[in-house]
Amino acid sequence: MAFAIANQHGIMFPKQNHGKNQGGFMPAFSRNTLIHTEHAPITRRRMLGLLGASAAMAASAGMPAFANKDELLPMRRGAAPLLLHFNENSLGMSPKAVEAAQNAVATKGNRYADDAINQLTSMLATKHQVPESWLVLGNGSTEILNSIVNLTASKGGTLVEPTPTFGAVRGFAKAEGMPIIEVPANSDFTTNLGALKAAADQIKGPVLINICNPNNPTGTICKQAELEAWVAAAPSNQLFLIDEAYVDYAVQNPGFKSLLPLVRDGHENVVIARTFSKVYGMAGMRVGYGIAAPKTMKGLRPFTASYNLSAGGVAAAMASLKDDAFYKRSLVSNVEAKAILLKTLDDMRLKHIPGSTNFILHRISGPVADYQRRMKANGILVGRRMTKEDGWNRLSIGTPAEMRIFAKTLHAFRNEGWV
């Protein structure tokens, strides 16, 4: 087991331990982890199993699954569930993408999707104005993240990342026995680029700098000029993984700018990771990709998988790229739903962090575990605890209709003294 030592900046430096059990202070929070306990994580798969087992009893009682009758509000009795915990797109996929996926499964489900993958790669290369050889597709962007970690681990590298942030990279690094340095976010939850740079500069060997921009679970964006200046002048041992899963939402913020132009300019120390899971509503289809300049991509390819995408997922991705109307509708839906949520939080004087994503990190009164339990009793799944300080909850933004229902429920919680 590895132990971390905090320096004067609050940065967690692990003791040198290259064994497979190396870890940090904070647990890794992944898309698949719903609740973390000291003894055993409640995974998404396990949660779904529990939901199924309890559904019959809940239905017979006229209550949502997992309902605690003492915490079930009359207005939520028998109501449809709201899934606002995994940053999924409640709007769903483009109808054209659904049709394309169905047709692909029906006509090509028995064949490997090589030709379709090549076609999707070509479409993405055109969209992002890079050569096709600079792109690699993944079974969700998490596969791309894993490949980059494996590449760095093969060279004896160290991971440096902010905390809190999306935990997949940290989890992959722990599995590889990589040393991990966690840098606390600023008091306003923005990424502390100065402290990240200071930590990375102390490492002589290969270092992977993981920056989710916008960050998950905070929704904040990095200071663009500072990030670009660091990447442009970074020493050759520093490789930047820029996870831009929420880029389509973020570009609406004038303060955000993708680092893709640096890759186009030939910077070999940057890998951009993107996904179809968010604005395109394809979380269950598992299609992601990475973009890097030729030398970096050449080093990355041996760590990527072949035959890793399904015919249905690739077909849906290509149809989504062509459906501009749905893309715009998805963005508008998020803007309208976010406005409803933010007005509710403001009316209730619940502090929230300005976010450029499809989720909001906001204050609640009391422990997250109690809030999560009560929401679950009312058929609403909200985020788990993801911050060092308790009392902050990450809420996925659903459709405008869902946010109106959530707003009504949150006001009812206030009347009960629960928030």
N, C-alpha and C positions, 0 to 999 in steps of 0.2 A: 504494500500500500504506500502511496506517495503522500507526503505532507507538504503543504504550501507555507511559505514564509512571506509575510507582508513587509514591503519596504516602506520608506517614509511617504510614498505616494499612494499607498494602499493597494499596490499591484501585487498579485499573488504569484510568487515565484516558487515552483516546485523544487524540492530537493532532487538532485540527480538520481534518477531511477529509470532505467530503460526496460524494466520488466513489463509484462502484459497487464498487470493490475494497476498501473499508474492511474491516478485520478486527481481531482481537485476538490475544493471545498463545496462548490455548488453542484447539485445534481444536474445531469443533462436533461433538458426539456426538449423532447422531439415531437413531431406531429403525431406519433403513436402513443404518447404518454398522456393520460388524462389526469391522474392524481399520483403524486409521488409520496410514498411513505417510507419510514426508516427501514421497514422490513421487506416490502414487496411492492413493485409498481403496479398500478391498475392500468393495464394497457387498453388501447382502443378495442382490440379484438376481444379482450376479456370483458370489457364494458358492454359490447354488443351482445355477447353471450348472456350476460346477466339481464340485459334489457329483454331479450327474448324469453328468458325463463320466467320473468315477472310479469310479462305483458298480459297473460291470461287472467291472473289474479287482479291486476289493476283494472282491466277492462270490465270484469265482473262487478267491481266496486264503483265503476264510473269515474275512475281516477286515472291520471297519466301514470305511466310506468315509474317506479321508484317513489310513488307518492307517499308522503307521511301525512296521514289524515289530519294531524294537528297543525300542519303547515300548509295545507292545500287551501288556496283561496277559492271561494265560490265561483268567481269569474273564470277560473282556470279548470273547473271540473269538466272532464270530458273534452277539453280543448285539444286541438292539434299541437304536436310538439314543435318547439323551435330549436334548431341546432345552430347555436351561435358560439361555438367553442373552437373550431378548427380553421377559421379564416377561409372557409369555402365560399363559393359564389352561390347564394341561394336562388339566383335567377335561373341557374341551370345552364346547359349548353345551348349553343345556337341550334335551332331546329334543323338547319342545313347540315350541321355537324352530326347531329343524331342520325339523320337519314344516311349520310355518307358512311358512318360507322356501321349501321345496320346492313347496308349494301355490301360493304367490304367483308363483313363477317359471313354473309350469306354466299357471296361469290368467290371470296379469296381466303376464307378462314383456314383452309387446308394448305395454304401456301405460305412460305416465308415472305416477309414484306420488304425484301431487298429493294425492288424497283420503286416501291412507294416511298421507302426511306430516302432513297436517292432524290426522288422528286421533292420531298419535303425539305431536304437539305438545300436543294437548289432554290426553292422558294424563300427560305430563310436567308440564304446568302444574298439574294436580290434585295430582300427587305432591309437587311443590315449593311449592305454595300461592302461585303467582304468576300474573298474567294471561298468556294465551297470547302476547300481543304482546311480552312480555319475554323470549321464547325464540327462538333461531335454531338450526336443525339444521345439522350439518356432515358431510362425508364423512370421518368420524373427527374426534376433537377437534383434530387438527393443522390441519385446515382452519379451525377457529375461531381457533386461535392465529395463523395466517397473516393472517386478516382483521383481527384486532386490531393486528397489526404494521403492516399496510397503512394502517389508519386513522391510527395515530400518525405513520407516515412521511409521510403526506400533509400533516401539519401541521408538518413539520420537527422531529419529536421525537427524543429520545434514549432508548436502552434502558439500564436498570440492572437487573442480575440477579446472583444469587449464583453462585459457581463452587466445586465442580462442580454442574451441574444439567442437566436434559434440554435438549438442544441445538437443538431445532427453532426456538424463538423467536429465538435468536441467529443461526441460519442464515438465517431469513427477513429479519431486520434487516440482516444483511450484504448480502443481495441488494438491499435498498432503499437501501444506502449510509448507513444510520443510524449515528451515533456509538454506541459500546457501552462501557459501564463495567461491569467485572466485579469483584465484591466477594468475596474469599476467605471460605470458611466458617470457623467457629471450629475449634479444634483437635480438638473432639469430633465434628466434621462437622455440627453444627447450623448453621442459617442465621443469619448475623450481622445481625440486624435493625437494630441500632444503626448499624452501618457502612453498610448499605444506605440507611437514612434520611439519614445524613450526606452520602452521595454524591448522593442525589436532591435534597436541599435546596440543593445548590450549583448546580443547573440552573435557569435562569430560564424557559426555554421549556418546551414540552410534554415530559413524561417518562413513559415506560412502565416500570412496575416489575413485573418478572416474578418471581412467587413460586410455585414448585411445592410444594404442601403436602398430603401428605407429599412430601418432595423425592426426586427420582430423580437420581443413583443411591444416595444415602445412606440413604433410608428414614426420615429424621428428620422430626419435626414442628416447626413454629414455636412459640415461646412465645405462647400465645393472647392473653393480656391485652395484651402489648406490641404484637402485630400489630393487634389491634382498635383500640387507642388511637391508633396511628399512622394507620390508615386513616380513622378517625372525625374526626381533626383535621388531615388532610393538606390542603395548599393546592390550589386548583382546577386547577393545571397538572399534577398527579400523577394518573395513571390506573393502577390496580392490576389486573394480570392474575393471578388466582388459579387455578392449574391444580390441580384436585382429581380427577385421574384415579384416585387410589387411595383416595378418600373412603370407600368401603364397607368397606375393611379398617381404615381409620384410626379410624372412629367407635367401634371396640372399645377404643380407648385413651382413658381418662378425660381425658387431657390435651389431646385434640384436639377442636376445634369448627370446623365449617364457617363461612365468612363469608357464607353465603347469607342469614342473618337481616339483615345490613346491607343487602343488596340489597333484601330485602323492605321494609325501613324507608325505602327511597327514596334510598339513597346512590348518586349518579351517577358515582362514581369507582372502581367495582368491576365487573369482569366475571368471572364464574365459568365455567370450562370443565370439562366432564365427558365421560365416554366409556362406551360399552358394551363396551370391549375387555377389561376386566380381570375383575371378579367375574362378569360374564355370559358370559365366554369368547368374545366376538365380535370378536376382533382382525381377523380376515380379512373381516368383514362391513362394516367401516368406517362406524360410526354414532357420532357425538358431538354435543354441543350446548353452547351458551353461554347464560348467563342474565345479564341486566343490566336496570337501571331504564330507564324509557322514553326519556329524552333520550339516554342513552348508546347504547341499542339503535338509536334512530333514526339516529345517526351511524354506527353499525357496519353497518347493513343494506346500504348501497350497495357495501360491500366483500365481501359474501357472495355465494355462487353460488346459482343456481336449478337445479332438476332435478339436484341433486347427490347424491341418495341412490337406491339401487336398491330395487326392489319387494321383493326377497328380504331385504335388510338391514332395511328398515322393518318388514316382517312379523315378522322374528325379534326385533327390539327390542320390539315390542308384546307378543309372546308371552312374552318374558323378564320383562317388567314384571308379568305376571299370574302367573308361576310362582314363588310364594313358597317352595315346597318346594325347588326347585333353588337359589334364591338362598341359602337357609340351608345347604344341603348344600355349596355352593361355599365359603362362609365356614368351615364346620367342616373341610372338607378342607384348607384353607389353614392353619388353626390346628394340625391334627394333623401335617401335613407339616412345618410350621415347627418344631414341637417336636422332631421327629426330627432335623432339621438342626442346631438349636441344641445339642442334647445331644451330637451328634457333634463339633461345633466345640469345645464345652466340654471333652469328654473328651480331645480332641487339643490343648487349650490354644491354640486359634487364636482370637485376638480377633475380636469381631464388634460391629457398631454396632447398638444397639437400633432395630429398624425396625417401622413400622406399615403395612406393605405386603405384597405377595406376592413380595418378594425380600429378600435379606440381603447387606449389604456386609461382607466378612470378610477377615481376614488370611490370607496364604499365605506360605510361605517361598520367597523367590526372585522373579524377574521374572514378571509376569503373562503375558508372551508365551510363556515356557517352559511355564508351567502350562496355558495355553490350548492350546498345541500338543499337549501330552501327553494332555490330556483329549480333544481332538479325535481323536487317534490311537486312543482307546478308545471312540469313538462318542458322546462327550458334548460338547455345545457349551455353554461357559460364557461369562461376560461378558468383554469386552475391558478394557483399561486405561481407567479413567474418572477417575482422581484424579491430582493433581500428583505425589504420592509413589507410587512403584511398590510393589507388594506387597499391594495391596488388590484384591479381586475381587468383582464383583456377581454373585450367583447367583440366578436365578429359582427360586421354590419350586414344584416340580411336585406330583404327587399323593403321598400317603403311600407308596405302593408305589415310586414313582420315587425318593423321598428315601431309602428304605432301600437301594436299589441304589446311589445316589450315595454314601451313607455307607460302604458296603462298599468302594466304589472308592477313596474318599478315604483310608480306613485302609490300603488296599493301596499307595496313593501314599506314605503315611508310611513303610511298610516298605521302599519303594524309595529313600527319602531325598529325595522330590520335593516334599514339603510340610512 
